[in-house]
Amino acid sequence: MSELIWRAPKRPLIITILCIVVGFGGLVALPLIIYAYRELGHEFGAWYPPYAFLSGIIGLVCCYGYWQMRRWAVFLYTAFFVINLGILLATGTAKANPVGEIYPLIMILCGFIYLRRMQ
């Protein structure tokens, strides 16, 4: 009977859901960036497609860190969000729709809420 003692899950449900959504989105976005490489370069400049691809890789790495409940992922994702937003605003490539920034902010907020439970 002692084996049936309930224990809190290692990863909170909200972190699991966020990781699945971000991971799926990243895995879909990377091939699309490669496919639209030329169009993105014409629209935003030649620097943008490699930057977008690198951003996707960093996002997936952070997603993996969140999945593993690692503190470094919260700090890296937060720093990446701030730097990315600054670059996009400075270059004029930021979307006019602020809704696109809400989801990363939710991920950052959840990361800091559960930071004590992370390794």
N, C-alpha and C positions, 0 to 999 in steps of 0.2 A: 504494500500500500504506500510505502514511503516514496516509491518511484513515481507516483502520480502527483507529487507536489507541484503545484502550478508555479512556474517561474516566468518573470517578465521576458518578453522577447528581446534578443540582443539588439535588433534594429527596429525602431518604431515603425508602425504601419505607414505613417505619412512620409518618412524617409524612403521606405520601400517603393511607394507609389511614385514619388518624385524621381527616384533613380530609374524606374522602368520607363517613365515618360521621357525623361531627358536622354536616357540611353537609346531608346527607340528613335527619338527625334534626331539625335546625333548620327546614328547609323544610317538614317534616311538622308540627312542633309549632306553628308560628306560626298556620296556619289553624285548628288544633284549639283554640288559646287563644281565638281570635276566636269560634269556634263555641260554646265552653263559657264564654264571658265571664260570663254571668249566674250560672251555677252556681258558678264560681270565686269570684265576688264574694260570693255568699251563704255559701260555706264558709269563706273566708279573710278577707273584708273587701273593701270597694270599691277599696282601693288595690292589691290583688294582681293583678288581670288586666292593668292597664297596666304594672305592674312586670314581670310575667312576659313580656309582649310585648317590652318594652324589653330585658329580659335575653336573649331570643331573638335580637334584632337585634344586640346586643353580641357574643353568641356567634358569629353568622354573620360579623361583621366580623373578629373574631379568627381565625376559621377561614380567611377569605380571606388574612389576614396570614400565617398559618402556611403556607398554600399558596404564597404568594409568598416564603417564607423571610425574613420580616421580624422583626427583634428586638422591635420595639414590640409585636407580637402576643403574644409570650411574656410580656412585662411586663404588658400590659393584661389578658390572660387570667388571669394569676396574681392581680393586684389585684382583678379582678372576682370571681374565685372566693372570695377571702378576704372581701371586702365582702358579697357575696351570702350566703355562709354565715353571717356575723355577723348580717345582717338577718333571715334565715330563723330562726336560733336565737333572736334577741331577740323576734321576733314569735310564736314558737311554730308557725310554718308549715313548719319543717324536717321532712323525712321521718324516720321512726324507723329507716329502713333505711340504714346507712352505705355499702352497696354502691353507691348512687347517687353517692357522692363519689369512688369509686375511679377511674372513667373520667376525670373532669377531672384528677385527680392524675396519671394516666398521661400525659395530654396535656401537663401542666405539666412533668413530669419529662423527657419526650422533648424538649420545647422547650428546656429548659436543657442537656440533653446535646448538642444540635446548635446551641446558641446561637452558637458560634464560626463556624459555617458560614453563619450568617444575615447579612443586610445590615442 
